[in-house]
Amino acid sequence: MARAKQAHRALRAVRRPAVALGIGALAAIGLGVGTAGAQSYTMVIAHLLPEDLSGNEIAPAMAHFKTLVEARTGGDLEVQVFGAGALGSEIETGKQAQSGTTVQASVMSSGAMSSFFSEYQIITTPFLFPNYRVAWAYFDGPWHAELMRGAIEQAGLRYLGTFDDGGGFVAFTNNVRPIRTVEDIKGLKIRVEENPAHVATMKALGASATPLPWGEVLTALGTGLADGQFNAPGVSSSFKLWDVNDYTTWSGHVFNSQSWMVGESWFQSLPDEYKAIVVDSAQEAVEMAHGIAALAAVRGWQESCQNFEECIILADDEKQKMADIARPAWKEWITGDFGIEASLVDDLWAEVDRIHAEIKERDQALFLK
């Protein structure tokens, strides 16, 4: 009966609405290792997305992770999830995870992740992945895991997995004209994340990049400060961007990702058995989230085509033309201005090409006999 009540309380905790707790409030109520009660360890996880199990991929993944970890440790490792930015920005919660006292894990977008671990910026390569299967095989595979081990030494953060931010592959929206070719991008004022990699890509394609925080995007699009933006189709749907933009093109020129990082100092405080449980449970949650994110992208695209004046899927030959322009310019920026070794970029591109070829070969061997 006690165990049933404990499970019921845990489930209610996952479903609770986001609350505006600051780091100071967390410290005041004593969250962290050694929390009073039956459990010996507490893992507080922070992310920015709403605590809505049907509106994004991270909330249900975290709910599943909580269930797995608490069941496998008999409740001795309690998982507490705070979404909707309740505990602060990605940078703030990332710094808290480094110390591992009030927050033990944070989910960070590519820009924030690169501020902790600079090599992560290579993932912003334009047109890096040809499709979802290659992207998932890469992020869940050994090459990326080995790359992310560098974050332990550089930032004191350990990698647990990658989420497809809003569905991964992005789509343009804009007010000026439908984007069917690289020529259609030239001269457009495109809002980008405050990430120099995206600025470099848009400049290479002939657009004027306008870095803005997300909170200012709708106003910028509505007033003409920006002609357009790009995000996964699920974002277009969630924020009804058709109210401020007329056209959308699913270009897939960037694969948006979010990295799930846990503080190394806290992780090393766990018994070896619990470390294995955290890693195994995180991987299962991430793999589940891939499908949820892809569903959000598909739904978002269908709604986009019902509401924008025109929706276009960029043709493969036009993608290749854009890639041929954007990738060399992006590589020049990341090796010159950002200081990343060219060999690391080349190795990444080679690994993605290898995965793509391997998947095609396997498919032919299994299904074309």
C-alpha positions in Angstrom: 0.0 0.0 0.0 2.8 2.4 0.9 4.6 1.6 -2.4 1.3 2.3 -4.3 0.9 5.6 -2.6 4.5 6.5 -3.4 4.0 5.7 -7.1 0.7 7.7 -7.1 2.6 10.7 -5.6 5.3 10.4 -8.2 2.8 10.3 -11.1 1.1 13.4 -9.7 4.4 15.2 -9.6 5.0 14.5 -13.3 1.6 16.0 -14.2 1.8 19.0 -12.0 1.7 22.4 -13.8 4.9 24.3 -14.2 5.6 26.6 -11.2 7.7 29.7 -11.2 10.4 28.4 -8.9 13.7 30.1 -9.0 17.0 28.5 -8.0 16.9 30.2 -4.6 13.5 28.7 -4.0 14.8 25.3 -4.8 17.6 25.7 -2.4 15.2 26.9 0.3 13.1 23.8 0.1 16.2 21.6 0.1 16.2 19.8 -3.2 19.3 17.9 -4.2 21.4 15.0 -3.0 20.3 13.9 0.5 16.7 15.2 0.4 14.8 14.3 3.5 12.5 11.3 3.0 12.8 7.7 1.9 15.0 8.3 -1.2 18.8 8.7 -1.0 19.2 10.7 -4.2 17.3 13.3 -6.1 17.7 14.2 -9.8 16.2 17.6 -10.7 15.9 18.0 -14.5 15.2 21.4 -16.1 13.9 22.1 -19.6 12.2 24.9 -21.5 9.2 23.2 -23.1 5.7 23.1 -21.6 4.8 20.2 -19.3 2.3 19.0 -21.8 2.5 15.3 -22.6 0.9 15.8 -26.1 2.5 19.1 -27.2 6.2 18.2 -27.4 8.7 15.3 -27.3 10.6 16.2 -24.1 7.8 16.2 -21.5 6.6 12.6 -22.3 10.2 11.4 -22.5 10.9 12.8 -19.1 7.8 11.3 -17.7 8.9 7.9 -19.0 12.4 8.4 -17.7 11.1 9.2 -14.2 8.9 6.1 -14.2 11.8 3.9 -15.3 14.4 5.3 -12.8 12.2 5.3 -9.8 10.9 1.8 -10.5 14.4 0.4 -11.1 15.8 2.0 -8.0 12.8 1.2 -5.8 12.3 4.9 -5.3 15.8 5.4 -3.9 16.6 7.8 -6.8 13.8 10.3 -7.1 13.4 12.2 -10.4 11.8 15.7 -10.4 11.1 17.4 -13.7 10.6 21.1 -14.1 9.6 22.4 -17.6 8.5 25.7 -19.1 11.7 27.4 -18.0 10.5 27.2 -14.4 14.0 27.0 -13.0 15.6 29.5 -15.4 17.2 29.8 -18.8 19.2 27.0 -20.4 22.4 28.8 -19.5 21.3 29.2 -15.9 20.2 25.6 -15.4 23.3 24.4 -17.3 25.5 26.2 -14.8 23.5 24.8 -11.9 23.9 21.3 -13.3 27.7 21.8 -13.4 27.6 22.1 -9.6 24.9 19.5 -9.2 23.5 20.9 -6.0 20.0 22.3 -6.8 19.7 21.1 -10.5 21.3 17.9 -11.6 20.4 17.9 -15.4 19.5 20.4 -18.1 18.2 20.1 -21.7 19.9 22.7 -23.9 19.5 23.8 -27.5 22.5 24.0 -29.9 23.3 27.6 -29.1 23.3 27.1 -25.4 25.1 23.8 -25.7 27.9 25.4 -27.7 28.5 28.0 -25.0 29.4 25.1 -22.6 31.1 22.9 -25.2 32.3 24.7 -28.3 32.8 21.6 -30.5 29.0 21.0 -30.5 28.7 23.9 -33.0 29.7 21.5 -35.8 26.2 20.0 -35.5 24.9 23.2 -37.1 26.4 22.2 -40.5 23.7 23.1 -43.1 22.1 20.2 -44.8 24.0 17.7 -42.6 21.4 14.9 -42.6 19.5 13.6 -45.6 16.7 12.1 -43.6 15.5 11.2 -40.1 16.9 7.7 -40.0 20.4 9.0 -40.7 20.0 11.8 -38.1 18.8 9.3 -35.4 21.5 6.8 -36.2 24.1 9.5 -35.9 22.9 11.1 -32.6 22.3 7.6 -31.0 25.6 6.3 -32.3 29.2 6.0 -31.0 30.8 8.9 -33.0 28.6 11.5 -31.4 28.8 9.9 -27.9 32.6 10.1 -28.2 32.5 13.7 -29.4 30.3 14.6 -26.4 32.7 13.1 -23.9 34.7 16.3 -24.4 32.0 18.1 -22.5 33.0 16.3 -19.3 36.4 17.8 -19.3 35.5 21.2 -20.9 32.3 21.8 -18.9 31.8 19.2 -16.2 28.7 17.9 -18.0 28.0 14.4 -19.1 25.9 13.6 -22.2 22.7 11.5 -21.9 21.1 11.9 -25.3 19.8 14.1 -28.0 16.2 15.3 -28.6 15.0 16.4 -32.0 14.0 19.9 -31.1 10.4 20.4 -32.3 10.9 17.7 -34.9 14.4 18.4 -36.1 14.3 19.5 -39.7 13.4 23.1 -40.1 11.0 24.9 -42.5 11.2 28.5 -43.7 8.2 30.8 -43.3 8.1 34.3 -44.8 5.8 37.1 -46.1 7.5 38.1 -49.4 7.4 35.1 -51.7 7.4 31.3 -51.8 10.9 29.8 -51.5 11.4 27.2 -54.3 15.0 27.9 -55.3 18.1 29.4 -53.7 17.4 32.6 -55.7 14.1 33.1 -53.7 16.0 33.4 -50.5 18.2 36.3 -51.6 17.4 39.6 -50.0 15.0 38.2 -47.4 15.3 39.4 -43.8 15.3 36.1 -41.9 15.2 35.9 -38.2 17.7 33.4 -36.7 18.5 32.2 -33.3 21.2 34.2 -31.5 23.7 31.6 -33.0 26.5 32.8 -35.3 26.3 29.5 -37.2 22.8 30.3 -38.5 23.9 33.8 -39.3 26.8 32.5 -41.4 24.4 30.1 -43.3 21.8 32.7 -44.1 24.5 35.2 -45.3 25.9 32.5 -47.6 22.5 32.0 -49.1 22.1 35.7 -49.7 19.6 36.5 -47.0 20.0 39.2 -44.3 20.2 37.4 -40.9 18.3 39.0 -38.0 19.3 37.4 -34.7 16.4 37.7 -32.2 15.3 35.9 -29.0 12.2 33.8 -29.6 10.0 36.1 -27.5 10.4 38.8 -30.1 9.8 36.8 -33.2 6.0 37.2 -33.6 6.3 41.0 -33.2 9.2 41.1 -35.7 7.3 39.2 -38.3 4.1 41.2 -37.8 5.9 44.6 -38.0 8.2 43.7 -40.9 11.4 43.9 -38.8 11.9 40.3 -40.2 10.4 38.9 -43.4 10.6 35.3 -42.2 12.2 32.7 -39.9 12.9 29.0 -39.8 11.9 26.4 -37.3 10.5 22.8 -37.3 6.9 22.7 -38.7 5.6 21.8 -35.3 6.7 25.3 -34.1 4.8 26.9 -37.0 1.7 25.0 -35.8 2.1 25.7 -32.1 2.6 29.4 -32.6 0.2 29.7 -35.6 2.9 31.5 -37.7 0.4 31.6 -40.6 -1.1 34.6 -38.8 2.0 36.6 -39.5 3.5 34.9 -42.5 2.1 33.8 -45.8 4.4 31.1 -47.2 6.3 28.1 -45.8 8.9 25.8 -47.3 10.2 22.6 -45.7 13.8 22.9 -46.6 15.5 20.9 -43.8 18.6 23.0 -44.1 19.2 22.8 -40.3 18.4 19.9 -37.9 17.5 21.5 -34.6 18.6 19.5 -31.6 18.6 19.6 -27.8 21.2 17.9 -25.7 20.4 16.3 -22.4 23.3 16.9 -20.0 23.8 15.8 -16.4 26.3 17.3 -14.0 29.4 15.0 -13.8 30.1 15.7 -10.2 26.6 14.6 -9.2 26.6 11.6 -11.6 29.8 10.3 -10.1 28.2 10.5 -6.6 25.8 7.8 -7.6 26.4 4.0 -7.0 27.6 2.3 -10.2 24.2 0.4 -10.4 22.3 3.7 -10.4 24.7 5.3 -13.0 23.8 2.4 -15.3 20.1 2.8 -14.6 20.2 6.5 -15.4 22.0 6.0 -18.7 19.9 3.0 -19.9 16.6 4.8 -18.9 17.7 8.0 -20.6 18.5 6.2 -23.9 15.1 4.5 -23.9 13.4 7.8 -23.2 15.3 9.5 -26.1 14.5 6.8 -28.6 10.9 7.1 -27.6 11.1 10.9 -28.1 12.4 10.5 -31.7 9.0 9.2 -32.8 7.0 11.7 -30.9 9.1 14.6 -32.4 8.6 13.2 -35.9 4.9 13.0 -35.3 4.9 16.6 -34.2 6.7 17.6 -37.4 4.3 15.7 -39.6 1.2 17.1 -37.9 2.8 20.6 -38.0 3.4 20.3 -41.7 -0.1 19.1 -42.5 -1.6 22.0 -40.5 0.8 24.4 -42.2 -0.4 23.3 -45.6 -4.0 23.9 -44.5 -3.3 27.4 -43.2 -0.4 29.1 -45.0 -1.2 30.5 -48.5 1.3 28.2 -50.0 3.4 25.3 -48.7 6.3 23.8 -50.5 8.7 20.9 -49.9 12.1 21.9 -51.3 13.1 19.7 -54.2 16.2 17.5 -53.7 18.2 19.2 -56.5 17.5 22.6 -55.0 18.6 21.3 -51.6 21.9 20.2 -53.2 22.4 23.7 -54.8 21.8 25.3 -51.5 24.2 22.9 -49.7 26.9 23.5 -52.3 26.7 27.2 -51.5 26.1 27.1 -47.8 28.4 24.4 -46.6 31.8 25.8 -47.8 30.9 29.3 -46.4 29.8 27.7 -43.1 33.0 25.7 -42.9 35.1 28.8 -43.5 33.3 30.5 -40.7 33.5 27.7 -38.2 37.2 27.0 -38.8 38.2 30.7 -39.1 36.0 32.8 -36.9 35.0 30.0 -34.4 38.3 28.2 -34.3 37.2 24.6 -34.8 39.7 22.3 -36.5 38.8 21.6 -40.1 39.7 17.9 -39.5 36.9 17.6 -37.0 34.3 19.0 -39.5 35.6 16.6 -42.2 35.4 13.7 -39.8 31.8 14.5 -38.9 30.8 14.8 -42.6 32.5 11.5 -43.3 30.7 9.8 -40.5 27.3 11.0 -41.6 28.1 9.8 -45.2 29.2 6.5 -43.8 25.9 6.0 -41.9 23.9 7.0 -44.9 25.6 4.5 -47.1 25.3 1.8 -44.5 21.6 2.3 -44.1 21.1 2.2 -47.9 23.1 -1.0 -48.2 21.3 -2.6 -45.3 17.9 -1.7 -46.8 18.8 -3.2 -50.2 20.1 -6.4 -48.6 17.0 -6.9 -46.5 14.2 -5.6 -48.7 15.3 -5.7 -52.3 16.3 -9.3 -52.6 
